[in-house]
């Protein structure tokens, strides 16, 4: 549509009209450039104008725009599920105190007893915490024949130290699962539980817990190579002043952590064993590339594609948008399949053209002559089949989010504690994280399990196994 007023357009010659329209088009293009540059400046400029640009992370999310319309009130919204603390039976209460009114609240007169049921009001509180201390008196007897004395032995299952099974289990969880330091753990035991404790004693308890779960840990670790699919990830950590790597391998019903000195294929094999028959979900790190069957993580790939989109190079940006568009189409169909809207065969039929188009874009980038695009595409193209394992084998997930979520508590532990201080500390950490996460996956109480493990250790028995009941999962069906 022409922007020239009709009365002026009628007076113009065709040549003048063409020049004016060309100028209007040029103005539109310049306005678009100004708007684009303004948006870039806003992203690079801190929202607090008194701060220099370097004080704000370049990928910091902008503050949400104020919502239009009626503002919701704070708190629970109308129609939400109510959460109510139910009253327990009166017989279960520690004390029962009847309260009667003394006089009429209006005139102050004497009241007659009422036969209606009273209103019940219950107050929850913590009891005074007193530790349970059991004493064993070991008497001696002497032999009139040979003259030597003999002291009584502790009953079976009684620890030779001063730490009982429940205290050991609680302390082990406090330092591992709940990520408390040795000093804070000793303060917690002393200040809240009235149990005298030093940081050195927590180390002894840690070693006891570590020994008690060593066998279940090795059983789970040996079971990894019998799985059909594993989610594997790793994160840097420290052992003393040396750099180390914390690995995790997640199966459907258990997870195993391991701390190794290198981020290498040898460490991977040390953790999962011979994984020739296993499909491993992982990122595109080189130590996984040894001819095995892999499923590269699409969540990692999506972040890398976003970097292309954020590039200032128009050619790189365009390919990034093309790849991201196909990625969105692919996961739209994946969500339809997971929700049951389409069948497995239907998903394969719809995803096949998306795969071909995505691969063609990678090929275009490889031949683009652009160094950034060539580096990105040439890394993926020779092994592009690792992107599409989930499309060929039913039951395989396209991302490695399972391993990343499992690894996150351990990463938080490392950031709080700066790693471990000894080899025994590393063994404890990998074992307690394994037991904690496996209990969660199997819907077990980790505290109760550790109590059983400590009782077994004090009795000289084996700790309860955490191996899943179905030890031989069926292999995913190939397309």
C-alpha positions in Angstrom: 0.0 0.0 0.0 1.3 3.4 -1.0 2.2 5.9 1.8 1.8 8.9 -0.5 -1.5 10.9 0.2 -3.9 10.4 -2.8 -4.0 14.2 -3.5 -0.2 14.4 -3.9 0.0 11.1 -5.7 -2.3 12.4 -8.5 0.1 15.4 -9.1 3.3 13.2 -9.4 4.9 12.0 -12.5 5.7 8.2 -12.6 9.4 9.0 -12.1 8.9 11.2 -9.1 6.5 8.6 -7.6 9.1 5.8 -8.0 11.8 7.9 -6.3 9.5 8.7 -3.3 8.5 5.1 -2.9 12.1 4.0 -2.9 12.9 6.6 -0.2 10.0 5.3 1.9 11.4 1.7 1.6 14.8 3.0 2.6 13.4 4.7 5.6 11.6 1.4 6.6 14.8 -0.5 6.4 16.7 2.1 8.5 14.0 2.0 11.1 14.4 -1.8 11.4 18.1 -1.4 11.8 17.7 1.2 14.5 15.3 -1.1 16.3 17.6 -4.1 16.1 20.6 -2.0 17.3 18.6 -0.6 20.2 17.6 -4.1 21.3 21.3 -5.1 21.2 22.3 -2.1 23.3 19.6 -2.9 25.9 20.9 -6.5 26.2 24.5 -5.2 26.7 23.6 -2.4 29.1 23.0 -3.2 32.8 19.4 -2.5 33.8 20.9 -0.5 36.7 22.4 2.5 34.8 24.8 3.3 37.6 26.7 0.0 37.1 29.3 -0.7 34.4 28.3 -3.4 31.8 30.9 -5.8 33.2 29.0 -6.1 36.5 26.2 -8.1 34.8 26.4 -11.5 33.4 26.0 -11.4 29.6 23.3 -14.2 29.7 21.4 -12.8 32.6 17.7 -13.0 32.1 15.8 -9.7 31.8 13.2 -8.8 34.4 9.7 -10.0 33.5 7.5 -7.4 32.0 4.6 -6.3 34.2 1.5 -8.3 33.4 -1.5 -6.5 32.0 -5.0 -7.1 33.5 -6.0 -7.9 37.0 -3.2 -8.7 39.4 -3.5 -12.0 41.3 -3.5 -11.9 45.0 -0.6 -13.4 46.9 -1.0 -16.9 48.3 -3.2 -19.8 47.3 -5.6 -19.2 44.4 -9.2 -20.0 44.2 -9.9 -23.7 43.5 -6.4 -24.9 44.5 -6.1 -28.1 46.6 -6.3 -27.4 50.3 -3.5 -28.6 52.5 -4.8 -29.2 56.1 -3.1 -30.7 59.1 -5.6 -33.3 60.3 -6.2 -33.7 64.1 -4.9 -36.9 65.5 -7.0 -39.0 68.0 -7.0 -37.6 71.5 -5.6 -40.9 72.8 -2.3 -40.3 70.8 -1.7 -36.9 72.4 1.0 -36.6 75.1 -1.3 -34.6 77.4 -5.1 -33.8 77.4 -6.1 -30.6 79.2 -9.8 -29.8 79.5 -10.6 -26.1 79.5 -13.9 -24.7 80.9 -15.2 -21.1 80.7 -15.2 -19.3 84.0 -18.1 -16.9 83.5 -20.5 -15.7 80.8 -18.6 -13.6 78.2 -21.5 -11.1 78.1 -22.8 -10.6 81.6 -20.3 -12.4 83.7 -22.9 -14.7 85.2 -22.4 -18.3 86.4 -22.5 -20.9 83.6 -24.2 -24.4 83.5 -22.2 -27.3 82.0 -22.9 -27.9 78.3 -23.3 -31.3 76.8 -21.9 -30.4 73.3 -18.6 -31.7 72.2 -15.6 -29.4 72.9 -13.6 -27.7 70.2 -10.3 -29.5 69.8 -7.1 -27.6 69.6 -3.8 -29.5 69.2 -0.3 -28.0 69.5 2.7 -29.8 67.9 6.1 -29.4 69.5 9.5 -31.2 69.7 10.2 -33.2 72.9 13.4 -32.5 74.9 16.0 -34.5 73.0 17.9 -36.8 75.3 20.3 -39.3 73.7 19.8 -43.0 74.6 23.0 -44.3 76.3 23.3 -48.1 76.8 25.9 -49.2 79.2 27.4 -52.7 79.1 29.3 -53.8 82.2 31.9 -56.4 81.4 32.8 -58.3 84.5 35.8 -60.4 85.0 36.2 -63.8 86.5 39.4 -65.7 87.6 40.2 -69.3 87.2 41.2 -71.1 90.4 43.0 -73.7 88.3 45.4 -71.6 86.3 45.0 -68.3 88.0 44.2 -66.1 84.9 41.3 -63.7 84.7 38.8 -63.6 81.8 36.6 -60.6 80.9 33.1 -60.9 79.5 32.6 -60.2 75.8 30.1 -57.7 74.3 26.8 -59.2 73.2 26.5 -59.9 69.4 25.6 -56.8 67.4 26.9 -54.3 70.0 29.5 -51.9 68.4 32.9 -51.8 70.0 32.9 -48.0 69.6 30.6 -45.4 71.2 28.4 -44.9 68.1 25.2 -46.8 67.7 23.6 -47.7 64.4 21.0 -45.0 64.4 23.5 -42.3 65.3 25.9 -43.5 62.6 23.2 -43.6 60.0 22.0 -40.1 60.9 25.5 -38.7 60.9 26.3 -40.3 57.6 23.3 -38.8 55.9 23.9 -35.4 57.5 27.4 -35.2 56.0 26.6 -36.9 52.6 23.0 -36.5 51.6 22.4 -33.2 53.4 25.9 -31.8 52.5 27.0 -30.6 56.0 30.6 -30.1 56.9 32.3 -32.1 59.6 32.4 -29.1 61.9 28.7 -28.2 61.4 27.7 -31.9 61.8 29.5 -32.0 65.2 27.8 -28.7 66.2 24.4 -30.1 65.2 24.9 -33.3 67.2 26.1 -31.3 70.2 23.7 -28.4 70.2 20.5 -30.0 69.0 20.9 -33.7 70.0 22.9 -33.2 73.2 25.5 -35.7 72.0 29.1 -34.6 72.6 30.9 -34.7 69.3 34.1 -33.4 67.7 34.8 -33.1 64.0 37.4 -35.9 64.4 34.6 -38.3 65.6 32.5 -37.5 62.6 35.3 -38.7 60.4 35.4 -42.0 62.3 31.7 -42.3 61.9 32.0 -41.5 58.2 34.5 -44.3 57.7 32.1 -46.7 59.6 29.2 -45.8 57.3 31.4 -46.1 54.2 32.5 -49.6 55.2 29.0 -50.7 55.9 27.7 -49.8 52.4 30.8 -50.9 50.4 29.3 -54.3 49.4 25.9 -52.9 48.2 27.8 -50.2 46.3 30.0 -52.8 44.5 26.9 -54.9 43.7 25.2 -52.0 42.0 28.4 -51.0 40.2 28.7 -54.5 38.8 25.1 -54.5 37.7 25.7 -51.5 35.4 27.2 -53.5 32.5 24.0 -55.6 32.4 21.7 -52.7 31.6 20.4 -51.9 28.2 20.6 -48.1 28.6 22.6 -45.8 30.9 22.6 -42.1 31.3 26.2 -41.0 32.0 27.6 -37.6 32.9 30.6 -36.2 34.8 31.7 -33.1 36.6 35.0 -31.8 37.9 35.8 -32.0 41.5 38.9 -32.2 43.8 40.6 -34.7 46.0 43.0 -32.8 48.3 44.7 -30.3 45.9 44.5 -32.6 42.9 41.8 -32.3 40.2 39.4 -35.2 39.9 36.2 -36.1 38.1 32.9 -37.2 39.7 31.0 -39.5 37.3 27.5 -40.9 37.5 25.7 -43.7 35.6 22.0 -43.8 36.0 19.9 -46.9 35.3 16.1 -47.1 35.6 16.1 -48.3 39.2 19.5 -47.3 40.6 22.4 -44.9 40.1 26.1 -45.3 40.7 28.7 -42.5 41.4 32.4 -42.8 41.0 35.4 -40.4 41.6 38.4 -40.8 39.3 41.5 -38.9 38.6 40.8 -38.4 34.9 38.1 -37.5 32.5 38.9 -40.3 30.2 37.6 -43.5 28.6 39.5 -45.5 31.2 37.5 -43.8 34.0 34.2 -44.5 32.1 35.1 -48.2 31.7 36.1 -48.4 35.4 32.7 -47.2 36.3 30.4 -49.0 34.0 32.5 -52.0 32.9 32.2 -53.6 29.5 29.4 -51.5 27.9 29.5 -53.0 24.5 25.8 -53.9 24.6 24.6 -50.7 26.3 23.2 -47.6 24.7 24.7 -44.6 26.6 23.1 -41.2 26.7 25.8 -38.6 27.0 27.1 -35.3 25.7 29.5 -35.2 22.7 32.7 -35.5 24.7 35.4 -37.5 22.9 35.9 -40.1 25.5 32.6 -41.7 24.6 33.5 -42.1 20.9 34.9 -45.6 20.8 32.6 -47.3 18.4 29.9 -48.0 21.0 26.2 -47.2 20.6 25.4 -43.7 21.9 22.6 -41.3 22.1 23.9 -37.7 22.0 22.0 -35.3 24.2 19.7 -33.0 22.3 19.5 -30.6 25.2 23.3 -30.0 24.8 22.8 -29.6 21.1 20.0 -27.1 21.5 22.3 -24.9 23.6 25.0 -25.1 20.9 22.4 -24.2 18.2 21.4 -21.2 20.3 25.0 -20.0 20.2 24.8 -20.0 16.4 21.6 -17.9 16.6 23.3 -15.4 19.0 26.2 -15.0 16.6 26.7 -11.6 14.9 27.5 -13.4 11.6 24.3 -13.4 9.4 25.2 -16.7 7.7 25.8 -18.4 11.1 22.6 -16.9 12.5 20.5 -18.2 9.6 21.7 -21.8 9.9 21.1 -21.6 13.6 17.5 -20.6 13.0 17.0 -23.4 10.4 18.4 -26.0 12.8 16.4 -24.7 15.7 13.2 -24.8 13.7 13.7 -28.5 12.8 14.6 -29.2 16.5 11.3 -27.7 17.6 9.4 -29.7 15.0 11.1 -32.9 16.1 10.3 -32.5 19.8 6.7 -31.5 19.0 6.3 -35.0 17.6 8.3 -36.5 20.4 5.9 -34.9 23.0 2.9 -36.2 21.0 4.4 -39.7 21.1 5.1 -39.6 24.8 1.6 -38.4 25.6 0.1 -41.3 23.6 -1.4 -39.0 20.9 0.6 -40.9 18.2 2.1 -44.4 18.0 5.8 -45.3 17.8 5.4 -46.1 14.1 3.6 -42.8 13.6 6.4 -40.9 15.4 9.0 -42.6 13.2 7.1 -41.7 10.1 6.7 -38.0 11.0 10.2 -37.6 12.4 12.0 -39.2 9.4 11.6 -36.1 7.1 12.7 -33.9 10.0 15.9 -36.0 10.4 16.7 -35.7 6.7 16.1 -32.0 6.7 18.3 -31.5 9.8 21.1 -33.5 8.3 20.9 -31.5 5.1 21.3 -28.3 7.0 24.4 -29.8 8.7 25.8 -30.6 5.3 25.1 -27.1 4.1 27.0 -25.7 7.0 29.9 -28.1 6.4 30.3 -26.8 2.8 29.5 -23.1 3.6 33.2 -22.0 3.8 32.4 -20.3 7.1 34.9 -21.5 9.7 32.4 -21.3 12.6 29.8 -23.3 10.8 32.3 -25.8 9.4 33.7 -26.5 12.9 30.3 -27.1 14.3 28.9 -29.2 11.5 32.1 -31.2 10.8 32.1 -32.3 14.5 28.6 -33.8 14.1 28.2 -35.0 10.6 30.7 -38.0 10.7 28.8 -39.4 13.6 25.3 -38.0 13.0 23.8 -41.5 13.7 24.4 -40.8 17.4 21.7 -38.0 17.2 19.1 -40.4 16.0 19.4 -43.6 18.1 16.2 -42.7 19.9 14.4 -42.6 16.5 15.6 -46.1 15.6 15.3 -47.8 19.0 12.1 -47.6 21.0 12.5 -46.7 24.6 15.6 -44.5 24.3 15.4 -41.0 25.6 16.7 -38.2 23.3 18.4 -36.1 26.1 20.7 -36.8 29.0 18.7 -34.8 31.5 18.3 -37.8 33.8 22.0 -37.9 34.5 22.3 -34.1 34.8 19.5 -34.0 37.4 21.1 -36.9 39.3 24.5 -35.2 39.3 23.2 -31.8 40.5 23.2 -32.6 44.3 26.8 -33.8 44.0 27.8 -30.6 42.2 26.2 -28.5 45.0 28.1 -30.7 47.5 31.4 -29.9 45.6 30.7 -26.2 45.5 30.1 -26.1 49.3 33.0 -28.4 50.4 35.5 -27.9 47.6 35.8 -31.6 47.0 37.2 -34.3 49.4 40.3 -34.3 51.4 41.4 -38.0 51.1 40.9 -41.2 49.1 38.7 -42.6 51.9 36.6 -39.4 51.7 36.1 -39.9 48.0 35.0 -43.5 48.6 32.6 -42.4 51.2 31.1 -39.7 49.0 30.6 -41.9 45.9 29.0 -44.6 48.1 26.7 -42.4 50.1 25.5 -40.6 47.0 24.9 -43.9 45.3 22.9 -45.2 48.2 21.0 -42.0 48.6 20.0 -41.7 45.0 19.2 -45.4 44.6 16.9 -45.3 47.7 15.1 -42.4 46.1 14.6 -44.2 42.8 13.4 -47.3 44.6 11.2 -45.3 47.0 13.1 -46.5 50.0 13.8 -44.6 53.2 17.6 -43.9 53.0 17.8 -43.4 56.8 16.1 -46.7 57.6 18.3 -48.5 55.0 21.5 -47.1 56.6 20.3 -48.2 60.0 19.9 -51.7 58.7 23.3 -51.5 57.1 25.0 -50.3 60.3 23.3 -53.1 62.3 24.5 -55.6 59.9 28.1 -54.3 60.1 28.0 -54.4 63.9 26.7 -58.0 63.7 29.2 -59.1 61.2 26.6 -59.7 58.5 26.2 -58.4 55.0 24.3 -55.2 54.4 20.9 -55.5 52.6 21.2 -55.5 48.8 19.8 -52.7 46.7 19.8 -54.6 43.4 16.6 -54.2 41.6 14.3 -57.2 41.6 14.4 -57.4 37.8 18.2 -57.8 37.3 18.0 -58.5 33.6 16.1 -55.8 31.8 14.9 -56.5 28.3 16.9 -54.8 25.5 15.1 -52.0 23.7 13.5 -53.1 20.5 15.3 -52.0 17.3 13.3 -50.5 14.6 
